[in-house]
């Protein structure tokens, strides 16, 4: 079984302290067997911290959902129990490097010792997995260009929202930036990467995975140009 998780933090760079943690348990087909969500009390209940969060205006969403507020220690214990219960062998997240850094920074800030993931696990970064599979196809490149998923630097956008839009063919979708909601869509993305049939990297973080798609797009443009030249020779 896989555990897909997401974190929402105060600040992505200077203070990546987690205030919202979400996780799903999935078998890799998109089916979700269990869900977990918690608001981290030490961060969320400290106004000097939470009020700096980019998405702090989403607080009413958490209140309406009656999310459980827990200490980070309790979140760690809950996650450990969940992983053991479902005999999880692999964890994953979209931009895993960020989420792992957020966990480490939060534990350092709260002076918590030990490992967050107490079970021996494989790991997969769904960002690089998507770039290596579902994004590196002519159909995706054409779809992304036609639907405006192009950055200011003229690169194909490769974030989780784009991955889910492509996977579901729903260009109206907008990422919630709520941890459990995002973990749910990332479970669908994982299933798409597996169903693609091509291998993707595990147990290693790839820096700037978007470059995989940029390089593929450049190769594809060259191939199509040469093919067109050849046909008109």
N, CA, C and O of each residue as an XYZ file, in Angstrom:
932
protein
N       0.833     -1.195      0.000
C       0.000      0.000      0.000
C       0.877      1.257      0.000
O       2.015      1.247      0.468
N       0.316      2.319     -0.531
C       0.993      3.611     -0.597
C       0.334      4.591      0.376
O      -0.874      4.541      0.609
N       1.149      5.475      0.933
C       0.639      6.596      1.714
C       1.044      7.873      0.998
O       2.231      8.144      0.821
N       0.064      8.648      0.589
C       0.322      9.914     -0.100
C      -0.013     11.047      0.861
O      -1.109     11.095      1.420
N       0.934     11.955      1.049
C       0.692     13.015      2.029
C       0.989     14.393      1.462
O       1.698     14.548      0.468
N       0.423     15.381      2.129
C       0.639     16.771      1.730
C       0.695     17.620      2.987
O       0.088     17.283      4.004
N       1.421     18.717      2.912
C       1.504     19.641      4.038
C       1.190     21.059      3.566
O       1.493     21.435      2.434
N       0.588     21.820      4.443
C       0.439     23.255      4.218
C       1.262     23.949      5.289
O       1.173     23.603      6.467
N       2.064     24.928      4.887
C       3.019     25.548      5.799
C       2.827     27.064      5.886
O       2.160     27.685      5.059
N       3.445     27.626      6.928
C       3.354     29.069      7.141
C       3.975     29.837      5.988
O       3.380     30.769      5.446
N       5.180     29.428      5.625
C       5.913     30.111      4.567
C       6.778     29.085      3.868
O       7.420     28.260      4.519
N       6.799     29.132      2.564
C       7.495     28.083      1.805
C       9.015     28.148      1.943
O       9.695     27.143      1.735
N       9.554     29.315      2.290
C      11.012     29.454      2.291
C      11.581     29.684      3.692
O      12.343     28.859      4.196
N      11.213     30.797      4.317
C      11.840     31.144      5.596
C      11.269     30.384      6.778
O      11.997     30.078      7.722
N       9.976     30.072      6.746
C       9.350     29.370      7.864
C       8.402     28.274      7.362
O       7.184     28.419      7.467
N       8.936     27.205      6.831
C       8.066     26.135      6.320
C       7.537     25.249      7.448
O       7.736     24.034      7.443
N       6.859     25.878      8.418
C       6.337     25.140      9.563
C       4.923     24.642      9.239
O       4.085     25.403      8.756
N       4.676     23.395      9.501
C       3.414     22.758      9.092
C       2.272     23.111     10.038
O       2.389     22.948     11.253
N       1.164     23.598      9.471
C      -0.047     23.795     10.268
C      -1.167     22.865      9.835
O      -2.156     22.720     10.553
N      -1.032     22.229      8.671
C      -2.069     21.336      8.152
C      -1.384     20.130      7.523
O      -0.541     20.271      6.637
N      -1.761     18.929      7.996
C      -1.178     17.691      7.483
C      -2.303     16.780      7.017
O      -3.285     16.573      7.730
N      -2.148     16.234      5.804
C      -3.159     15.316      5.273
C      -2.516     14.107      4.631
O      -1.431     14.206      4.058
N      -3.182     12.957      4.724
C      -2.622     11.724      4.164
C      -3.736     10.805      3.694
O      -4.802     10.729      4.305
N      -3.469     10.111      2.596
C      -4.381      9.077      2.115
C      -3.628      7.752      2.044
O      -2.407      7.719      1.886
N      -4.372      6.677      2.163
C      -3.842      5.334      1.960
C      -4.475      4.787      0.691
O      -5.699      4.706      0.590
N      -3.651      4.413     -0.273
C      -4.151      3.972     -1.574
C      -3.359      2.758     -2.051
O      -2.236      2.508     -1.615
N      -3.984      2.017     -2.961
C      -3.306      0.822     -3.492
C      -2.595      1.091     -4.811
O      -2.056      0.170     -5.424
N      -2.590      2.345     -5.252
C      -1.915      2.693     -6.501
C      -2.826      2.687     -7.712
O      -2.373      2.924     -8.832
N      -4.127      2.413     -7.495
C      -5.088      2.452     -8.595
C      -5.961      3.693     -8.533
O      -6.803      3.911     -9.404
N      -5.762      4.500     -7.511
C      -6.605      5.673     -7.298
C      -7.638      5.456     -6.212
O      -8.229      6.415     -5.716
N      -7.863      4.199     -5.834
C      -8.819      3.905     -4.766
C      -8.201      4.260     -3.420
O      -7.070      3.878     -3.118
N      -8.960      4.993     -2.624
C      -8.485      5.427     -1.311
C      -9.143      4.579     -0.229
O     -10.368      4.472     -0.164
N      -8.324      3.987      0.607
C      -8.813      3.099      1.658
C      -8.927      3.790      3.016
O      -9.710      3.369      3.867
N      -8.156      4.836      3.212
C      -8.195      5.536      4.499
C      -7.720      6.960      4.292
O      -6.994      7.262      3.346
N      -8.148      7.834      5.205
C      -7.765      9.244      5.145
C      -7.382      9.719      6.535
O      -7.899      9.236      7.543
N      -6.473     10.669      6.566
C      -6.077     11.259      7.856
C      -5.820     12.744      7.644
O      -5.204     13.148      6.657
N      -6.296     13.542      8.577
C      -6.033     14.972      8.506
C      -5.941     15.537      9.907
O      -6.655     15.102     10.810
N      -5.070     16.494     10.082
C      -4.925     17.125     11.399
C      -4.366     18.529     11.241
O      -3.571     18.802     10.342
N      -4.797     19.411     12.131
C      -4.245     20.747     12.232
C      -3.232     20.731     13.374
O      -3.532     20.256     14.469
N      -2.053     21.245     13.120
C      -0.977     21.221     14.115
C      -1.180     22.370     15.105
O      -1.071     23.543     14.747
N      -1.472     22.012     16.338
C      -1.867     23.012     17.335
C      -0.776     24.050     17.602
O      -1.067     25.242     17.712
N       0.478     23.602     17.707
C       1.549     24.537     18.055
C       1.704     25.657     17.034
O       2.130     26.759     17.377
N       1.358     25.375     15.777
C       1.508     26.370     14.713
C       0.190     27.118     14.482
O       0.162     28.349     14.450
N      -0.885     26.371     14.324
C      -2.171     26.975     13.977
C      -2.730     27.857     15.087
O      -3.450     28.818     14.815
N      -2.404     27.534     16.337
C      -2.951     28.291     17.470
C      -1.991     29.367     17.973
O      -2.188     29.932     19.049
N      -0.959     29.642     17.191
C      -0.043     30.735     17.509
C      -0.249     31.825     16.466
O       0.284     31.725     15.361
N      -1.012     32.865     16.795
C      -1.354     33.897     15.798
C      -0.140     34.510     15.113
O      -0.179     34.809     13.920
N       0.947     34.697     15.877
C       2.143     35.312     15.287
C       2.690     34.460     14.144
O       3.376     34.974     13.260
N       2.390     33.158     14.159
C       2.825     32.264     13.090
C       1.740     32.098     12.038
O       1.964     32.352     10.855
N       0.563     31.672     12.479
C      -0.484     31.323     11.513
C      -0.912     32.513     10.661
O      -1.235     32.343      9.486
N      -0.917     33.693     11.227
C      -1.345     34.871     10.473
C      -0.384     35.242      9.355
O      -0.691     36.102      8.530
N       0.795     34.588      9.323
C       1.734     34.818      8.226
C       1.528     33.827      7.083
O       2.145     33.960      6.026
N       0.677     32.851      7.289
C       0.459     31.819      6.276
C      -0.190     32.423      5.030
O      -1.106     33.241      5.126
N       0.296     32.009      3.866
C      -0.241     32.528      2.613
C      -1.722     32.188      2.477
O      -2.506     32.977      1.948
N      -2.099     30.993      2.968
C      -3.498     30.560      2.867
C      -4.218     30.652      4.206
O      -5.144     29.881      4.461
N      -3.810     31.581      5.065
C      -4.447     31.695      6.367
C      -5.922     32.066      6.251
O      -6.701     31.835      7.175
N      -6.300     32.645      5.106
C      -7.704     32.996      4.904
C      -8.597     31.762      4.754
O      -9.823     31.876      4.743
N      -7.980     30.586      4.639
C      -8.757     29.351      4.542
C      -9.166     28.806      5.920
O      -9.779     27.741      6.001
N      -8.840     29.512      6.981
C      -9.159     29.031      8.332
C     -10.632     28.657      8.489
O     -10.917     27.639      9.120
N     -11.589     29.428      7.947
C     -12.995     29.024      8.073
C     -13.302     27.644      7.486
O     -14.213     26.958      7.948
N     -12.537     27.243      6.466
C     -12.740     25.909      5.881
C     -12.449     24.847      6.925
O     -13.200     23.881      7.066
N     -11.353     25.028      7.660
C     -10.982     24.057      8.682
C     -12.004     24.037      9.812
O     -12.312     22.978     10.359
N     -12.526     25.203     10.159
C     -13.521     25.273     11.233
C     -14.794     24.549     10.824
O     -15.363     23.795     11.614
N     -15.246     24.773      9.591
C     -16.455     24.122      9.094
C     -16.288     22.611      9.024
O     -17.230     21.865      9.292
N     -15.103     22.165      8.669
C     -14.850     20.724      8.561
C     -14.587     20.072      9.914
O     -14.504     18.848     10.016
N     -14.458     20.902     10.956
C     -14.204     20.394     12.310
C     -12.973     19.495     12.338
O     -12.964     18.440     12.973
N     -11.948     19.933     11.643
C     -10.703     19.169     11.632
C     -10.155     19.028     13.047
O     -10.274     19.943     13.861
N      -9.569     17.904     13.325
C      -8.998     17.652     14.641
C      -7.690     18.429     14.791
O      -6.792     18.339     13.953
N      -7.609     19.187     15.873
C      -6.391     19.924     16.182
C      -5.567     19.068     17.134
O      -6.050     18.664     18.192
N      -4.321     18.792     16.755
C      -3.468     17.924     17.557
C      -2.056     18.486     17.645
O      -1.633     19.292     16.816
N      -1.344     18.040     18.666
C       0.065     18.402     18.759
C       0.829     17.658     17.676
O       0.362     16.641     17.163
N       2.001     18.167     17.332
C       2.789     17.505     16.292
C       3.238     16.124     16.753
O       3.361     15.206     15.941
N       3.481     15.974     18.042
C       3.801     14.657     18.600
C       2.677     13.664     18.296
O       2.932     12.536     17.875
N       1.436     14.095     18.512
C       0.286     13.213     18.275
C       0.123     12.902     16.789
O      -0.242     11.785     16.422
N       0.393     13.884     15.941
C       0.330     13.643     14.492
C       1.329     12.563     14.114
O       1.010     11.665     13.335
N       2.533     12.643     14.658
C       3.553     11.639     14.383
C       3.094     10.249     14.816
O       3.278      9.275     14.087
N       2.502     10.160     15.994
C       2.021      8.872     16.502
C       0.883      8.335     15.644
O       0.827      7.140     15.354
N      -0.023      9.222     15.238
C      -1.153      8.810     14.394
C      -0.663      8.280     13.049
O      -1.145      7.256     12.563
N       0.291      8.980     12.456
C       0.824      8.566     11.158
C       1.520      7.215     11.276
O       1.345      6.346     10.422
N       2.304      7.038     12.326
C       2.983      5.758     12.535
C       1.981      4.617     12.640
O       2.180      3.553     12.054
N       0.903      4.840     13.389
C      -0.118      3.800     13.548
C      -0.824      3.513     12.233
O      -1.134      2.361     11.929
N      -1.081      4.558     11.451
C      -1.769      4.397     10.167
C      -0.911      3.599      9.185
O      -1.411      2.715      8.488
N       0.361      3.912      9.137
C       1.266      3.201      8.230
C       1.390      1.731      8.617
O       1.443      0.856      7.753
N       1.436      1.467      9.913
C       1.510      0.074     10.376
C       0.212     -0.670     10.100
O       0.227     -1.826      9.675
N      -0.893     -0.011     10.339
C      -2.202     -0.636     10.130
C      -2.363     -1.132      8.704
O      -2.869     -2.231      8.478
N      -1.934     -0.326      7.744
C      -2.130     -0.658      6.330
C      -0.881     -1.277      5.694
O      -0.841     -1.512      4.487
N       0.122     -1.534      6.510
C       1.370     -2.136      6.020
C       1.895     -1.399      4.788
O       2.185     -1.998      3.752
N       2.003     -0.099      4.936
C       2.460      0.766      3.841
C       3.923      0.479      3.536
O       4.752      0.362      4.439
N       4.225      0.368      2.239
C       5.602      0.132      1.813
C       6.226      1.342      1.148
O       7.450      1.420      1.036
N       5.397      2.304      0.695
C       5.922      3.461     -0.036
C       5.137      4.710      0.339
O       3.907      4.691      0.385
N       5.852      5.788      0.607
C       5.207      7.084      0.806
C       5.492      7.959     -0.400
O       6.483      7.764     -1.104
N       4.614      8.928     -0.631
C       4.822      9.828     -1.757
C       4.161     11.171     -1.519
O       3.232     11.299     -0.721
N       4.660     12.163     -2.229
C       4.074     13.502     -2.201
C       4.493     14.213     -3.478
O       5.485     13.851     -4.111
N       3.722     15.227     -3.845
C       4.068     16.015     -5.022
C       5.026     17.114     -4.576
O       4.664     17.974     -3.773
N       6.235     17.082     -5.095
C       7.354     17.892     -4.608
C       7.719     17.405     -3.208
O       7.675     18.160     -2.237
N       8.075     16.142     -3.132
C       8.400     15.483     -1.868
C       9.506     16.195     -1.112
O       9.484     16.250      0.117
N      10.471     16.740     -1.836
C      11.583     17.423     -1.180
C      11.083     18.551     -0.284
O      11.594     18.752      0.818
N      10.076     19.289     -0.765
C       9.518     20.377      0.046
C       8.857     19.842      1.306
O       9.086     20.367      2.395
N       8.043     18.808      1.170
C       7.313     18.282      2.321
C       8.250     17.667      3.355
O       8.030     17.814      4.557
N       9.294     16.980      2.894
C      10.259     16.408      3.836
C      11.011     17.523      4.565
O      11.282     17.425      5.762
N      11.343     18.580      3.827
C      12.014     19.721      4.461
C      11.083     20.375      5.481
O      11.520     20.762      6.564
N       9.806     20.498      5.138
C       8.840     21.102      6.062
C       8.734     20.286      7.349
O       8.675     20.845      8.444
N       8.712     18.970      7.209
C       8.672     18.103      8.390
C       9.903     18.327      9.262
O       9.784     18.495     10.475
N      11.075     18.329      8.650
C      12.315     18.503      9.407
C      12.380     19.872     10.077
O      12.789     19.983     11.233
N      11.975     20.920      9.347
C      12.013     22.266      9.902
C      11.020     22.417     11.053
O      11.311     23.077     12.050
N       9.854     21.805     10.908
C       8.850     21.879     11.969
C       9.338     21.151     13.218
O       9.176     21.649     14.332
N       9.930     19.983     13.036
C      10.455     19.233     14.174
C      11.589     19.995     14.849
O      11.679     20.004     16.077
N      12.450     20.631     14.068
C      13.532     21.440     14.642
C      12.962     22.609     15.440
O      13.409     22.886     16.553
N      11.978     23.288     14.866
C      11.368     24.451     15.518
C      10.715     24.063     16.837
O      10.775     24.810     17.814
N      10.092     22.890     16.858
C       9.395     22.425     18.056
C      10.301     21.575     18.952
O       9.851     21.009     19.949
N      11.570     21.495     18.587
C      12.581     20.708     19.315
C      12.117     19.272     19.555
O      12.198     18.759     20.671
N      11.633     18.640     18.500
C      11.203     17.242     18.560
C      12.295     16.372     17.968
O      12.750     16.612     16.850
N      12.709     15.376     18.706
C      13.761     14.471     18.266
C      13.164     13.223     17.618
O      11.978     12.932     17.774
N      14.006     12.495     16.888
C      13.580     11.232     16.302
C      13.176     11.354     14.846
O      13.420     12.379     14.209
N      12.556     10.306     14.323
C      12.111     10.266     12.937
C      10.603     10.462     12.854
O       9.847      9.908     13.652
N      10.177     11.260     11.878
C       8.738     11.424     11.665
C       8.138     10.122     11.148
O       7.131      9.646     11.670
N       8.758      9.551     10.124
C       8.318      8.262      9.595
C       9.116      7.164     10.300
O      10.302      6.972     10.031
N       8.464      6.469     11.180
C       9.153      5.502     12.030
C       9.228      4.113     11.417
O       9.850      3.216     11.987
N       8.607      3.927     10.271
C       8.615      2.654      9.563
C       9.594      2.745      8.390
O       9.716      3.806      7.778
N      10.280      1.672      8.072
C      11.160      1.663      6.912
C      10.311      1.715      5.639
O       9.445      0.869      5.420
N      10.574      2.711      4.819
C       9.708      2.962      3.671
C      10.510      3.291      2.420
O      11.608      3.841      2.500
N       9.948      2.948      1.265
C      10.407      3.498      0.000
C       9.724      4.846     -0.178
O       8.733      5.130      0.495
N      10.239      5.677     -1.071
C       9.574      6.951     -1.298
C       9.577      7.301     -2.783
O      10.450      6.885     -3.545
N       8.579      8.072     -3.160
C       8.464      8.523     -4.544
C       8.023      9.982     -4.560
O       7.081     10.370     -3.868
N       8.716     10.777     -5.357
C       8.312     12.161     -5.583
C       7.378     12.173     -6.785
O       7.802     11.883     -7.904
N       6.135     12.501     -6.565
C       5.148     12.460     -7.651
C       5.395     13.532     -8.706
O       4.932     13.406     -9.840
N       6.112     14.573     -8.344
C       6.460     15.591     -9.343
C       7.399     14.990    -10.386
O       7.135     15.077    -11.585
N       8.492     14.384     -9.933
C       9.421     13.778    -10.893
C       8.790     12.580    -11.591
O       9.030     12.356    -12.777
N       7.977     11.801    -10.857
C       7.304     10.652    -11.479
C       6.398     11.106    -12.614
O       6.357     10.466    -13.665
N       5.669     12.204    -12.416
C       4.792     12.740    -13.462
C       5.600     13.214    -14.658
O       5.225     12.983    -15.807
N       6.719     13.882    -14.373
C       7.572     14.383    -15.461
C       8.172     13.237    -16.266
O       8.385     13.372    -17.471
N       8.443     12.121    -15.616
C       9.049     10.978    -16.288
C       8.030     10.119    -17.042
O       8.404      9.310    -17.892
N       6.753     10.296    -16.732
C       5.731      9.438    -17.348
C       4.664     10.244    -18.082
O       4.775     10.461    -19.288
N       3.647     10.683    -17.375
C       2.461     11.268    -18.027
C       2.737     12.593    -18.715
O       2.001     12.972    -19.626
N       3.794     13.319    -18.297
C       4.103     14.605    -18.917
C       4.999     14.472    -20.147
O       5.024     15.361    -20.998
N       5.724     13.378    -20.240
C       6.672     13.218    -21.353
C       6.032     12.461    -22.503
O       6.484     11.385    -22.895
N       4.963     13.052    -23.037
C       4.252     12.471    -24.182
C       3.864     13.586    -25.142
O       3.639     14.717    -24.711
N       3.782     13.289    -26.437
C       3.347     14.318    -27.396
C       1.955     14.839    -27.092
O       1.691     16.030    -27.258
N       1.057     13.962    -26.647
C      -0.319     14.386    -26.366
C      -0.361     15.410    -25.239
O      -1.090     16.397    -25.323
N       0.423     15.178    -24.178
C       0.425     16.135    -23.077
C       1.006     17.467    -23.512
O       0.448     18.517    -23.195
N       2.108     17.440    -24.227
C       2.734     18.692    -24.671
C       1.755     19.515    -25.503
O       1.620     20.722    -25.306
N       1.076     18.854    -26.429
C       0.097     19.559    -27.267
C      -1.045     20.107    -26.425
O      -1.472     21.245    -26.619
N      -1.544     19.298    -25.487
C      -2.647     19.718    -24.613
C      -2.237     20.906    -23.756
O      -2.995     21.867    -23.622
N      -1.044     20.847    -23.175
C      -0.571     21.917    -22.307
C      -0.410     23.229    -23.088
O      -0.783     24.297    -22.601
N       0.141     23.139    -24.285
C       0.310     24.342    -25.105
C      -1.044     24.920    -25.519
O      -1.237     26.136    -25.506
N      -1.972     24.049    -25.882
C      -3.291     24.509    -26.330
C      -4.107     25.123    -25.202
O      -4.962     25.976    -25.440
N      -3.840     24.687    -23.966
C      -4.622     25.182    -22.830
C      -3.888     26.223    -21.994
O      -4.350     26.611    -20.921
N      -2.749     26.668    -22.495
C      -2.062     27.774    -21.846
C      -1.276     27.435    -20.598
O      -0.990     28.317    -19.788
N      -0.922     26.168    -20.430
C      -0.132     25.783    -19.252
C       1.358     26.011    -19.526
O       2.171     25.086    -19.515
N       1.676     27.290    -19.773
C       3.040     27.697    -20.117
C       3.481     28.765    -19.126
O       2.736     29.702    -18.842
N       4.684     28.621    -18.607
C       5.203     29.593    -17.646
C       5.695     30.853    -18.355
O       5.780     30.895    -19.583
N       6.016     31.872    -17.569
C       6.547     33.110    -18.144
C       7.875     32.872    -18.855
O       8.268     33.633    -19.739
N       8.568     31.788    -18.447
C       9.846     31.449    -19.080
C       9.655     30.521    -20.278
O      10.620     29.980    -20.818
N       8.391     30.345    -20.688
C       8.028     29.523    -21.850
C       8.297     28.032    -21.620
O       8.586     27.295    -22.563
N       8.201     27.596    -20.366
C       8.286     26.176    -20.059
C       6.899     25.622    -19.758
O       6.018     26.350    -19.300
N       6.712     24.337    -20.015
C       5.456     23.684    -19.673
C       5.315     23.651    -18.152
O       6.254     23.263    -17.457
N       4.170     24.048    -17.632
C       3.932     23.970    -16.193
C       3.746     22.502    -15.791
O       3.113     21.727    -16.507
N       4.304     22.138    -14.641
C       4.290     20.732    -14.241
C       3.855     20.553    -12.789
O       4.240     19.578    -12.143
N       3.062     21.482    -12.273
C       2.642     21.356    -10.877
C       1.518     20.327    -10.724
O       1.040     19.762    -11.708
N       1.106     20.094     -9.475
C       0.099     19.069     -9.187
C      -1.250     19.410     -9.827
O      -1.973     18.517    -10.270
N      -1.582     20.688     -9.873
C      -2.850     21.089    -10.484
C      -2.879     20.708    -11.957
O      -3.881     20.188    -12.447
N      -1.789     20.964    -12.659
C      -1.700     20.599    -14.076
C      -1.763     19.087    -14.235
O      -2.424     18.583    -15.143
N      -1.076     18.359    -13.352
C      -1.078     16.898    -13.437
C      -2.482     16.338    -13.275
O      -2.876     15.418    -13.992
N      -3.235     16.889    -12.335
C      -4.600     16.397    -12.109
C      -5.518     16.805    -13.261
O      -6.354     16.014    -13.698
N      -5.366     18.031    -13.752
C      -6.172     18.482    -14.896
C      -5.932     17.579    -16.108
O      -6.875     17.191    -16.798
N      -4.669     17.251    -16.357
C      -4.334     16.396    -17.490
C      -4.873     14.980    -17.279
O      -5.434     14.381    -18.197
N      -4.703     14.460    -16.091
C      -5.135     13.098    -15.780
C      -6.641     12.942    -15.916
O      -7.122     11.922    -16.410
N      -7.387     13.953    -15.479
C      -8.855     13.882    -15.491
C      -9.463     14.586    -16.695
O     -10.671     14.523    -16.920
N      -8.606     15.263    -17.473
C      -9.068     16.061    -18.626
C     -10.095     17.106    -18.193
O     -11.083     17.353    -18.884
N      -9.839     17.708    -17.040
C     -10.726     18.721    -16.471
C      -9.935     20.004    -16.267
O      -9.277     20.178    -15.241
N     -10.001     20.906    -17.249
C      -9.213     22.135    -17.174
C      -9.836     23.156    -16.226
O      -9.240     24.203    -15.974
N     -11.019     22.870    -15.702
C     -11.683     23.788    -14.772
C     -11.217     23.567    -13.341
O     -11.511     24.381    -12.465
N     -10.498     22.486    -13.091
C     -10.096     22.160    -11.725
C      -9.100     23.171    -11.184
O      -8.221     23.651    -11.901
N      -9.258     23.488     -9.890
C      -8.329     24.376     -9.205
C      -7.913     23.715     -7.887
O      -8.759     23.304     -7.093
N      -6.618     23.622     -7.669
C      -6.099     22.948     -6.476
C      -6.570     23.653     -5.209
O      -6.567     24.882     -5.142
N      -6.972     22.879     -4.212
C      -7.550     23.437     -2.988
C      -6.513     24.053     -2.070
O      -6.819     25.004     -1.351
N      -5.299     23.537     -2.077
C      -4.259     23.939     -1.131
C      -4.737     23.744      0.311
O      -4.479     24.557      1.199
N      -5.439     22.635      0.497
C      -5.793     22.099      1.810
C      -5.201     20.696      1.817
O      -5.406     19.937      0.869
N      -4.477     20.341      2.863
C      -3.608     19.164      2.816
C      -4.327     17.879      2.403
O      -3.855     17.181      1.506
N      -5.446     17.554      3.028
C      -6.116     16.294      2.691
C      -6.650     16.321      1.263
O      -6.519     15.336      0.536
N      -7.245     17.425      0.857
C      -7.761     17.550     -0.509
C      -6.637     17.323     -1.522
O      -6.817     16.625     -2.520
N      -5.483     17.921     -1.252
C      -4.372     17.793     -2.185
C      -3.806     16.372     -2.184
O      -3.383     15.872     -3.226
N      -3.798     15.722     -1.020
C      -3.343     14.326     -0.965
C      -4.274     13.426     -1.772
O      -3.832     12.445     -2.371
N      -5.551     13.756     -1.786
C      -6.518     12.960     -2.552
C      -6.254     13.063     -4.051
O      -6.277     12.050     -4.750
N      -6.007     14.259     -4.552
C      -5.747     14.376     -5.994
C      -4.397     13.766     -6.347
O      -4.214     13.249     -7.449
N      -3.456     13.826     -5.414
C      -2.151     13.237     -5.671
C      -2.221     11.710     -5.709
O      -1.383     11.066     -6.339
N      -3.217     11.132     -5.039
C      -3.442      9.682     -5.128
C      -3.870      9.305     -6.538
O      -3.495      8.250     -7.051
N      -4.658     10.174     -7.159
C      -5.074      9.964     -8.546
C      -3.877     10.103     -9.481
O      -3.738      9.342    -10.439
N      -3.019     11.073     -9.199
C      -1.823     11.282    -10.023
C      -0.895     10.073     -9.936
O      -0.346      9.631    -10.946
N      -0.722      9.542     -8.731
C       0.094      8.335     -8.565
C      -0.437      7.209     -9.441
O       0.333      6.536    -10.126
N      -1.747      7.004     -9.422
C      -2.354      5.937    -10.221
C      -2.082      6.143    -11.704
O      -1.828      5.183    -12.431
N      -2.136      7.391    -12.152
C      -1.877      7.689    -13.565
C      -0.428      7.390    -13.933
O      -0.156      6.872    -15.016
N       0.504      7.714    -13.036
C       1.924      7.439    -13.295
C       2.173      5.936    -13.392
O       2.919      5.476    -14.256
N       1.544      5.181    -12.501
C       1.707      3.725    -12.519
C       1.078      3.138    -13.774
O       1.669      2.275    -14.423
N      -0.130      3.610    -14.120
C      -0.842      3.089    -15.289
C      -0.142      3.427    -16.589
O      -0.331      2.743    -17.595
N       0.667      4.478    -16.580
C       1.391      4.873    -17.784
C       2.283      3.753    -18.297
O       2.494      3.617    -19.502
N       2.807      2.951    -17.374
C       3.591      1.791    -17.775
C       5.087      2.018    -17.837
O       5.861      1.062    -17.810
N       5.506      3.276    -17.921
C       6.939      3.570    -17.936
C       7.472      3.667    -16.506
O       6.753      4.065    -15.590
N       8.712      3.306    -16.333
C       9.294      3.351    -14.994
C       9.553      4.789    -14.567
O       9.815      5.667    -15.389
N       9.472      5.001    -13.266
C       9.815      6.316    -12.731
C      10.716      6.126    -11.519
O      10.757      5.056    -10.913
N      11.429      7.180    -11.186
C      12.442      7.123    -10.141
C      11.816      6.984     -8.763
O      10.838      7.661     -8.445
N      12.384      6.101     -7.945
C      11.990      5.976     -6.546
C      13.242      6.033     -5.677
O      14.351      5.749     -6.130
N      13.035      6.403     -4.433
C      14.117      6.440     -3.441
C      15.267      7.376     -3.813
O      16.394      7.216     -3.343
N      14.960      8.351     -4.663
C      15.955      9.376     -5.015
C      15.221     10.632     -5.444
O      14.277     10.574     -6.233
N      15.662     11.771     -4.918
C      15.049     13.042     -5.281
C      15.778     13.649     -6.471
O      17.007     13.724     -6.486
N      15.015     14.081     -7.461
C      15.570     14.699     -8.663
C      15.369     16.213     -8.559
O      14.246     16.681     -8.376
N      16.428     16.953     -8.674
C      16.313     18.405     -8.616
C      15.674     18.972     -9.875
O      15.992     18.539    -10.983
N      14.783     19.930     -9.712
C      14.116     20.601    -10.839
C      13.543     19.615    -11.855
O      13.981     19.607    -13.005
N      12.584     18.790    -11.466
C      12.035     17.786    -12.389
C      11.414     18.379    -13.656
O      11.308     17.696    -14.674
N      11.007     19.643    -13.593
C      10.397     20.274    -14.763
C      11.338     20.250    -15.972
O      10.891     20.305    -17.117
N      12.657     20.166    -15.700
C      13.624     20.132    -16.797
C      13.464     18.868    -17.646
O      13.797     18.870    -18.831
N      12.958     17.797    -17.043
C      12.724     16.560    -17.803
C      11.743     16.831    -18.930
O      11.942     16.397    -20.064
N      10.685     17.552    -18.603
C       9.655     17.873    -19.603
C      10.172     18.904    -20.594
O       9.877     18.823    -21.786
N      10.942     19.875    -20.108
C      11.518     20.882    -21.009
C      12.433     20.223    -22.036
O      12.406     20.569    -23.217
N      13.239     19.277    -21.578
C      14.140     18.574    -22.502
C      13.365     17.704    -23.475
O      13.713     17.614    -24.652
N      12.320     17.068    -22.984
C      11.495     16.227    -23.870
C      10.801     17.096    -24.924
O      10.727     16.723    -26.095
N      10.305     18.237    -24.505
C       9.634     19.143    -25.449
C      10.598     19.616    -26.524
O      10.240     19.697    -27.699
N      11.830     19.929    -26.115
C      12.843     20.367    -27.077
C      13.149     19.238    -28.062
O      13.253     19.469    -29.267
N      13.292     18.017    -27.544
C      13.545     16.868    -28.420
C      12.382     16.652    -29.373
O      12.582     16.380    -30.556
N      11.169     16.773    -28.856
C       9.984     16.547    -29.678
C       9.883     17.582    -30.794
O       9.562     17.244    -31.933
N      10.158     18.839    -30.466
C      10.118     19.892    -31.482
C      11.132     19.609    -32.585
O      10.845     19.795    -33.768
N      12.317     19.159    -32.189
C      13.361     18.838    -33.165
C      12.946     17.657    -34.025
O      13.137     17.670    -35.241
N      12.380     16.638    -33.396
C      11.949     15.448    -34.127
C      10.857     15.793    -35.140
O      10.903     15.351    -36.287
N       9.871     16.591    -34.704
C       8.770     16.944    -35.599
C       9.266     17.824    -36.747
O       8.781     17.713    -37.873
N      10.234     18.698    -36.457
C      10.792     19.545    -37.507
C      11.520     18.698    -38.544
O      11.321     18.871    -39.747
N      12.360     17.784    -38.076
C      13.104     16.926    -39.012
C      12.175     16.031    -39.800
O      12.416     15.748    -40.973
N      11.108     15.584    -39.152
C      10.139     14.739    -39.849
C       9.452     15.523    -40.951
O       9.231     15.013    -42.049
N       9.109     16.793    -40.641
C       8.457     17.635    -41.628
C       9.409     17.951    -42.785
O       9.001     17.940    -43.946
N      10.663     18.229    -42.471
C      11.666     18.476    -43.513
C      11.826     17.262    -44.407
O      11.914     17.380    -45.629
N      11.863     16.089    -43.781
C      12.042     14.871    -44.539
C      10.887     14.606    -45.500
O      11.089     14.150    -46.626
N       9.675     14.900    -45.036
C       8.493     14.685    -45.869
C       8.447     15.644    -47.054
O       7.880     15.337    -48.103
N       9.065     16.827    -46.858
C       9.009     17.826    -47.924
C      10.315     17.924    -48.721
O      10.512     18.852    -49.505
N      11.192     16.955    -48.505
C      12.481     16.987    -49.201
C      12.298     16.615    -50.669
O      13.270     16.585    -51.424
